[in-house]
Amino acid sequence: MRKLRVQTKTIIVFVSIILFISSCVWWKNFLSTFFFENIHRPSIQNGNSNKIKSSSLYDTKLESGELVKGQRLLYVEYDENGNVTHSTNGYFESFFTYEDNRCIEAKIFRDGQLCDSSVDRYEEDKRVETFIYNAMDSLLSRVEYKYEGDNMVESLIYDVNETLLKKSKYRYYENGKPEFSEESMYDADGNVVDYMWSRYDKYGNLLESDGKEKFQKLKFEYKYDKDGKILESVGFKQDGSKYPANIYTYDEHGNCIKKVSADNSMGNIWEYEYY
């Protein structure tokens, strides 16, 4: 039993199709990146939307010459405050418990066995540290957060020996949406071995990213309606070729209920439900 009393607020991650995951630690990192809320959750700008209840990611298959929904690859549940309470992708399952709108426990399981867990430390209303533990309750890593006003402007990830592994910096628009981010990865001697930057539009949607050789340059374009809702988005690879376009569908309340990305033979579908 840990003696440290902490409160946790979990920020869920950007999610893509996962066919294989090599370790629980990797999956925890996958569930801990910063911009998931702006990328994975449906983007609603008109202020009239209901609160999201669940989101599901499916692959697609051809039936009678048409692409239809296939196997579900990811399922995420939210409480009425928009906090993620449960997620599963067929390999790993995550559970989050909240008190006073803060997550007090986060655990990840594989085949019913605990893989790892995390707890956060707060000062006032800001999360200032995250501690990640393995199944044996041994500390794996620590994340430190720095702020300017209400905005987190820097996060630093250290290993169990307090060696810096990764530094991330963030800049924001006046509306609080992310404008720019950069990530630097370090070796044991403190040298930068990988680097990546990303630029976002005023709605927090990714416009462009680039970095060292490990990272392929990407660009994104969006079409919006008069209320600021995304109608279509498309990504461009470094050689100029396109990824399949994302087409967004909304209900009468302005809630995004479906996002489809597909070409002639493959793709994926996001579906969203609301309270």
C-alpha positions as MATLAB code, in Angstrom:
seq = 'MRKLRVQTKTIIVFVSIILFISSCVWWKNFLSTFFFENIHRPSIQNGNSNKIKSSSLYDTKLESGELVKGQRLLYVEYDENGNVTHSTNGYFESFFTYEDNRCIEAKIFRDGQLCDSSVDRYEEDKRVETFIYNAMDSLLSRVEYKYEGDNMVESLIYDVNETLLKKSKYRYYENGKPEFSEESMYDADGNVVDYMWSRYDKYGNLLESDGKEKFQKLKFEYKYDKDGKILESVGFKQDGSKYPANIYTYDEHGNCIKKVSADNSMGNIWEYEYY';
ca = [
       0.000    0.000    0.000;
       1.450    3.367   -0.970;
       1.608    5.910    1.841;
       1.653    8.817   -0.580;
      -1.804   10.363   -0.817;
      -2.307   11.657   -4.319;
      -5.124   12.705   -6.574;
      -5.104   11.897  -10.239;
      -6.515   13.542  -13.302;
      -6.038   11.425  -16.390;
      -5.695   12.950  -19.845;
      -6.470   10.276  -22.381;
      -4.475    9.798  -25.476;
      -4.697   10.075  -29.163;
      -5.697    6.596  -30.384;
      -5.086    4.846  -33.708;
      -5.564    1.221  -34.787;
      -3.476   -1.150  -32.661;
      -2.771   -4.597  -34.053;
       0.007   -5.505  -31.651;
       1.357   -3.994  -28.431;
       4.649   -5.215  -27.066;
       4.453   -4.180  -23.398;
       2.157   -2.703  -20.768;
       4.510    0.224  -20.199;
       4.237    1.120  -23.882;
       0.442    1.035  -23.646;
       0.491    3.265  -20.577;
       2.554    5.821  -22.466;
       0.104    5.463  -25.323;
      -2.656    6.416  -22.864;
      -0.783    9.392  -21.442;
       0.041   11.781  -24.283;
      -1.224   15.317  -24.129;
      -3.343   16.111  -27.170;
      -5.749   13.186  -27.227;
      -8.657   15.280  -26.020;
      -8.385   17.485  -29.100;
      -7.743   14.710  -31.621;
      -9.639   11.624  -30.472;
     -12.728   13.194  -29.002;
     -15.127   14.666  -31.577;
     -14.429   18.345  -32.115;
     -17.525   20.452  -31.353;
     -17.234   24.222  -31.542;
     -20.829   25.477  -31.510;
     -21.309   25.112  -27.742;
     -24.618   23.247  -28.042;
     -23.349   19.689  -27.869;
     -24.238   17.066  -25.286;
     -21.600   15.288  -23.229;
     -19.882   12.318  -24.800;
     -20.778    8.899  -23.359;
     -18.674    6.502  -25.443;
     -16.533    6.266  -28.555;
     -15.747    3.205  -30.656;
     -13.183    2.575  -33.372;
     -13.902   -0.048  -36.052;
     -12.031   -1.348  -39.047;
     -13.908   -1.750  -42.340;
     -14.600   -4.547  -44.781;
     -16.004   -4.865  -48.287;
     -19.529   -6.230  -48.664;
     -21.244   -6.187  -52.067;
     -18.721   -3.635  -53.264;
     -19.295   -1.277  -50.322;
     -17.205   -0.556  -47.250;
     -19.054   -1.451  -44.047;
     -18.199   -1.484  -40.341;
     -16.106   -4.478  -39.292;
     -14.381   -5.490  -36.061;
     -14.319   -3.078  -33.137;
     -10.706   -2.177  -32.359;
     -11.145    0.235  -29.470;
     -13.916    1.191  -27.042;
     -13.807    4.126  -24.605;
     -16.400    5.069  -21.942;
     -16.812    8.500  -20.307;
     -18.650    9.741  -17.241;
     -21.038   12.710  -17.335;
     -18.129   15.084  -16.713;
     -16.312   13.885  -19.820;
     -13.715   11.851  -17.912;
     -12.628    8.519  -19.345;
     -13.640    5.697  -17.000;
     -12.877    2.601  -19.073;
     -11.132    1.673  -22.319;
     -10.257   -1.568  -24.064;
      -8.604   -2.494  -27.350;
      -8.719   -6.275  -27.171;
      -5.190   -6.502  -25.764;
      -5.314   -4.200  -22.766;
      -8.084   -2.869  -20.552;
      -7.869    0.332  -18.522;
      -9.991    1.544  -15.596;
     -10.137    5.039  -14.081;
     -11.920    5.950  -10.828;
     -12.807    9.564   -9.967;
     -13.597   11.633   -6.884;
     -14.447   15.334   -7.118;
     -13.871   15.122  -10.874;
     -10.310   13.897  -10.358;
      -9.082   10.432  -11.150;
      -7.844    8.808   -7.948;
      -6.822    5.517   -9.537;
      -5.685    4.402  -12.985;
      -4.868    0.767  -13.734;
      -4.108   -1.217  -16.886;
      -4.724   -4.961  -17.214;
      -3.758   -7.663  -19.720;
      -5.732  -10.934  -19.597;
      -7.057   -9.963  -16.174;
      -3.579   -9.367  -14.738;
      -2.432   -5.929  -13.601;
       0.277   -4.516  -15.867;
       0.917   -1.106  -14.424;
      -0.755    1.810  -12.677;
      -0.308    5.513  -12.086;
      -1.064    8.104   -9.439;
      -0.786   11.885   -9.638;
       0.216   14.549   -7.156;
      -1.596   17.887   -7.153;
      -0.808   21.328   -5.820;
      -3.952   23.424   -5.570;
      -5.895   22.406   -8.707;
      -2.919   21.575  -10.907;
      -1.383   18.191  -11.499;
       2.347   18.589  -10.856;
       3.644   14.998  -10.887;
       2.667   11.567  -12.164;
       4.176    8.358  -10.784;
       3.987    5.186  -12.900;
       4.350    1.770  -11.242;
       4.639   -1.787  -12.542;
       2.543   -4.762  -11.429;
       4.889   -5.325   -8.459;
       4.264   -1.745   -7.259;
       7.815   -0.678   -8.154;
       8.310    2.814   -9.546;
       9.012    2.866  -13.288;
       9.024    6.553  -14.141;
       8.009   10.009  -13.007;
       6.469   12.865  -14.982;
       6.809   16.484  -13.879;
       4.516   19.277  -15.157;
       5.098   23.035  -15.311;
       2.498   25.753  -15.879;
       1.960   29.332  -16.949;
      -1.391   30.372  -15.557;
      -3.811   27.506  -16.207;
      -1.867   26.127  -19.173;
       0.643   23.309  -18.889;
       3.690   24.524  -20.817;
       6.214   21.774  -20.128;
       6.351   18.121  -19.106;
       9.468   16.130  -18.247;
       9.687   12.342  -18.035;
      12.371   10.758  -15.826;
      13.276    7.122  -15.296;
      13.595    5.524  -11.869;
      17.152    6.907  -11.590;
      15.939   10.460  -12.326;
      17.549   10.457  -15.784;
      15.634   12.719  -18.161;
      14.055   10.682  -20.955;
      11.775   13.175  -22.667;
      10.906   16.873  -22.558;
       7.731   18.296  -24.107;
       6.846   21.981  -24.478;
       3.468   23.487  -25.366;
       2.163   26.855  -26.554;
      -1.507   27.875  -26.690;
      -3.937   30.198  -28.439;
      -5.863   32.733  -26.372;
      -8.863   30.374  -26.432;
      -6.798   27.739  -24.603;
      -6.421   25.398  -27.579;
      -2.909   24.091  -28.368;
      -0.993   26.110  -30.966;
       2.426   24.445  -30.993;
       4.223   21.570  -29.289;
       7.706   20.105  -29.431;
       9.139   16.896  -27.997;
      12.791   16.039  -27.366;
      13.987   12.535  -26.447;
      17.321   12.042  -24.653;
      19.908    9.309  -24.229;
      21.586    8.432  -20.932;
      24.215   11.148  -21.481;
      21.646   13.897  -21.931;
      22.000   14.156  -25.703;
      18.917   14.757  -27.862;
      18.414   11.620  -29.953;
      14.956   12.365  -31.367;
      12.944   15.526  -31.883;
       9.444   16.302  -33.151;
       7.310   19.443  -33.417;
       3.602   19.904  -34.171;
       1.503   22.928  -35.142;
      -2.277   23.214  -34.596;
      -5.127   25.411  -35.837;
      -7.297   27.584  -33.567;
      -9.603   24.620  -32.888;
      -6.721   22.468  -31.643;
      -6.606   20.265  -34.747;
      -3.189   19.143  -36.015;
      -1.980   21.078  -39.079;
       1.607   19.951  -39.466;
       4.290   17.881  -37.755;
       7.930   17.168  -38.508;
      11.128   16.122  -36.804;
      14.323   14.164  -37.158;
      14.666   11.243  -39.563;
      12.591    8.917  -37.381;
       9.535   11.156  -37.836;
       7.899   11.545  -41.229;
       6.691   15.021  -42.118;
       2.899   15.258  -42.125;
       0.431   17.970  -43.110;
      -3.330   18.173  -42.567;
      -6.085   20.255  -44.116;
      -9.624   20.787  -42.758;
     -12.948   21.960  -44.128;
     -15.281   23.625  -41.599;
     -18.901   24.731  -41.716;
     -20.027   28.203  -40.637;
     -20.266   27.039  -37.003;
     -16.683   25.777  -36.933;
     -17.485   22.055  -37.091;
     -15.123   19.904  -39.147;
     -16.735   18.518  -42.300;
     -13.665   16.884  -43.815;
      -9.984   16.464  -43.030;
      -7.153   14.976  -45.057;
      -3.522   14.211  -44.281;
      -0.541   14.473  -46.622;
       2.594   12.356  -46.436;
       6.111   13.686  -46.895;
       6.083   12.734  -50.597;
       2.840   14.672  -51.144;
       0.562   11.641  -51.390;
      -2.686   11.700  -49.413;
      -4.063    9.589  -46.630;
      -7.755    8.671  -46.973;
      -9.946   11.674  -46.138;
     -11.918   11.783  -42.874;
     -15.619   12.559  -43.332;
     -17.568   13.781  -40.261;
     -21.294   13.330  -39.579;
     -23.267   15.333  -36.970;
     -26.660   15.021  -35.314;
     -29.252   17.787  -34.961;
     -27.544   19.021  -31.772;
     -24.177   19.528  -33.456;
     -22.622   16.406  -31.940;
     -20.189   14.464  -34.095;
     -21.665   10.958  -34.241;
     -19.389    9.403  -36.875;
     -16.004    9.899  -38.504;
     -15.148    7.731  -41.513;
     -11.698    7.351  -43.059;
     -11.554    4.916  -45.973;
     -10.229    4.318  -49.473;
     -11.341    1.658  -51.937;
     -10.543   -1.372  -49.794;
      -9.751   -0.425  -46.199;
     -10.234    2.225  -43.557;
     -11.680    2.873  -40.111;
     -14.813    4.291  -38.546;
     -15.224    6.224  -35.296;
     -18.698    6.264  -33.740;
     -19.721    8.455  -30.780;
     -22.624    8.286  -28.316;
     -23.795   11.058  -25.971;
     -25.691   11.441  -22.709;
];
